[in-house]
Amino acid sequence: MTSSSRALIFDMDGTIVDNMSFHTQAWIAFFERRGKTIDPDQFFRDTAGRQGKEIIRHYVGEELSDDEVMALTHEKEVLYREMYGPHRRTIEGFDAFIETARARGWKLAVATSASPGSARFVLDEMGLRERFDEVVIGTIDVPRGKPHPDVFLKAADRCGVMPAQSIVFEDAPLGVEAARRAGMRAVVLTTTLPPAAFAEFDNVIAIVNDFSQLDVDALLA
């Protein structure tokens, strides 16, 4: 690693694409099939950034086998893709922002708690994967979801960048906390929660509605 290397690390869901409401809707439908009523706002605050298997075990049962968890996770993913598929698009200003960042010499990485299937659904089917230097998939590359910092540390390491020279883009408090534990600054996208939800974090350097409000050069300050 060299001190001059810098990286922008993007969470995927709710940060590159505005899809978290569809994830929540899919989870609610999934749990309704099992007679469980979930409050959407509280569910998002408690789970955004956690791996699907962690959510399944917490809400359905810790005693489930790995095969049972896999089957249930797949069921939820089918619901999600049916709901979100027709609406897929990047958040406003994202494409221009990352092109400018690359021209300035920043390394670009994705660090997501999503499954490989969800990553393919967004990154590959939307033609985004090749625009990043590294893609870290939480469910196969690191054992724990956010707020543990593993996924962001792995992304920085693969980019050859020190954590302090990395900026994370997130939409969820658990993700911002993971960045804080990793020693990284964070930019918050308010695609799901208002700015007040992030008031307690001292590592947040900007809170914006979308990427059109960000100046890449200003992030260097």
C-alpha positions in Angstrom: 0.0 0.0 0.0 1.1 3.6 -0.7 -0.1 6.6 1.2 -0.9 8.3 -2.1 -3.5 5.7 -3.0 -7.1 6.6 -2.4 -10.3 4.7 -2.7 -14.0 5.3 -2.9 -15.9 2.3 -1.6 -19.6 2.0 -2.4 -22.3 0.0 -0.7 -24.5 -1.3 -3.5 -28.2 -1.4 -2.4 -29.5 2.0 -1.6 -26.3 3.7 -2.6 -25.5 2.8 -6.2 -29.2 1.9 -7.0 -32.2 3.2 -5.1 -33.7 -0.2 -4.2 -33.9 -0.5 -0.4 -37.6 0.1 -0.3 -38.1 -2.9 -2.6 -35.9 -5.0 -0.4 -38.0 -4.1 2.6 -41.2 -4.7 0.7 -39.9 -8.2 -0.3 -38.9 -9.0 3.3 -42.4 -7.9 4.6 -44.1 -10.1 2.0 -41.8 -12.9 2.9 -42.6 -12.7 6.6 -46.3 -12.1 6.0 -46.4 -15.6 4.4 -45.2 -16.9 7.8 -47.7 -14.9 9.9 -45.2 -12.3 11.0 -45.9 -8.5 11.0 -42.8 -6.3 10.5 -42.6 -2.5 10.9 -40.8 -1.3 7.8 -38.9 1.6 9.2 -37.6 -0.3 12.3 -36.8 -3.3 10.1 -34.6 -1.2 7.8 -32.8 0.4 10.7 -32.1 -3.0 12.3 -31.1 -5.0 9.3 -29.8 -2.8 6.4 -26.3 -4.0 5.8 -26.7 -7.4 7.4 -26.4 -10.5 5.4 -29.6 -12.3 4.3 -28.6 -15.4 6.3 -28.2 -13.3 9.4 -31.7 -11.8 8.9 -33.3 -15.2 8.3 -31.8 -16.8 11.4 -32.7 -13.8 13.6 -36.4 -13.6 12.5 -37.1 -17.2 11.6 -34.9 -19.3 13.8 -31.3 -19.8 14.8 -31.7 -23.5 14.7 -32.2 -23.6 10.9 -29.8 -25.6 8.8 -27.6 -24.0 6.2 -29.7 -25.6 3.4 -33.0 -24.3 5.0 -31.5 -20.8 5.3 -30.3 -20.9 1.7 -33.8 -21.9 0.4 -35.5 -19.2 2.4 -33.0 -16.6 1.3 -33.7 -17.6 -2.3 -37.4 -17.3 -1.8 -37.0 -13.7 -0.6 -34.7 -12.8 -3.5 -37.2 -14.0 -6.0 -39.8 -11.7 -4.5 -37.3 -8.8 -4.5 -36.3 -9.2 -8.1 -39.9 -9.4 -9.3 -40.7 -6.2 -7.4 -37.5 -4.2 -8.3 -36.6 -5.5 -11.8 -38.7 -3.0 -13.8 -37.3 -0.1 -11.8 -33.5 -0.7 -12.0 -31.4 2.4 -12.5 -28.5 4.1 -10.9 -29.0 7.0 -8.5 -28.9 10.4 -10.1 -25.4 11.7 -10.9 -23.7 8.4 -10.0 -22.3 7.6 -13.5 -20.8 11.0 -14.0 -19.4 11.1 -10.4 -17.5 7.8 -10.7 -16.1 8.8 -14.1 -14.7 12.0 -12.6 -13.4 10.1 -9.6 -11.5 7.7 -11.9 -10.1 10.5 -13.9 -8.7 12.0 -10.6 -7.0 8.7 -9.8 -9.3 7.3 -7.2 -9.7 3.5 -6.9 -13.3 2.4 -7.1 -14.8 -0.6 -5.2 -18.1 -2.1 -4.3 -18.5 -3.6 -0.8 -21.9 -5.1 -0.3 -23.6 -7.5 2.1 -25.8 -8.8 -0.8 -25.6 -12.3 -2.1 -23.7 -13.1 -5.3 -27.1 -13.4 -7.1 -28.1 -9.9 -6.0 -24.8 -8.6 -7.1 -25.2 -10.1 -10.5 -28.7 -8.7 -10.7 -27.4 -5.2 -10.2 -23.8 -5.0 -11.3 -23.7 -7.5 -14.2 -27.2 -7.1 -15.6 -26.8 -3.3 -15.5 -23.3 -3.4 -16.9 -21.7 -1.8 -13.8 -19.2 -4.4 -12.6 -16.4 -3.5 -15.1 -16.5 0.1 -13.9 -15.0 -0.9 -10.5 -11.5 -2.0 -9.6 -12.8 -4.4 -7.0 -16.1 -6.0 -5.9 -16.4 -7.5 -2.5 -19.4 -9.7 -1.8 -20.1 -10.1 1.9 -21.7 -13.5 1.8 -18.7 -15.1 0.1 -15.8 -12.8 0.9 -16.3 -12.0 4.6 -18.0 -14.0 7.3 -19.9 -11.2 9.0 -22.3 -8.4 7.9 -22.3 -4.8 9.0 -21.8 -3.2 11.5 -18.7 -5.3 11.5 -16.0 -3.5 9.3 -14.8 -6.6 7.5 -16.4 -5.9 4.1 -14.9 -2.4 3.9 -11.5 -3.4 5.1 -11.4 -6.2 2.6 -12.3 -3.8 -0.2 -9.6 -1.3 0.8 -7.0 -4.1 1.1 -7.8 -5.4 -2.4 -7.5 -1.9 -3.8 -4.1 -1.5 -2.0 -5.3 1.5 -0.1 -5.1 2.3 3.6 -8.4 2.6 5.5 -7.7 6.3 6.4 -7.4 7.0 2.6 -10.8 5.4 1.9 -14.2 7.0 1.7 -17.3 4.9 2.1 -20.7 5.7 0.5 -23.6 4.4 2.5 -27.4 4.8 3.1 -27.8 2.9 6.4 -26.6 3.5 10.0 -25.2 0.0 10.3 -23.1 0.7 7.2 -21.8 4.0 8.5 -21.0 2.3 11.8 -19.0 -0.3 9.9 -17.1 2.4 8.1 -16.4 4.1 11.4 -15.0 0.9 12.9 -12.9 0.5 9.8 -11.4 3.9 10.3 -13.0 5.3 7.2 -14.9 8.5 6.5 -18.4 8.2 5.1 -20.7 10.0 2.7 -24.4 9.3 3.4 -27.1 9.0 0.7 -30.5 9.8 2.1 -32.3 7.4 -0.2 -34.2 5.8 2.7 -33.6 7.6 5.9 -33.4 11.4 6.8 -30.2 13.2 7.8 -31.2 13.0 11.4 -30.7 9.3 11.4 -26.9 9.8 11.0 -26.4 12.7 13.5 -24.5 10.6 16.0 -21.7 9.6 13.6 -18.5 11.6 13.7 -17.1 10.0 10.5 -19.8 11.4 8.2 -18.3 14.1 6.0 -21.3 14.8 3.7 -25.0 13.9 3.6 -26.7 14.3 0.2 -29.8 13.2 -1.7 -27.9 12.0 -4.7 -24.5 12.1 -6.4 -25.2 15.3 -8.4 -24.8 17.2 -5.2 -21.2 16.0 -4.7 -17.9 17.5 -5.8 -15.2 14.8 -6.2 -12.4 17.4 -5.6 -14.1 18.7 -2.4 -13.8 15.2 -0.9 -10.0 15.6 -1.0 -10.2 18.4 1.5 
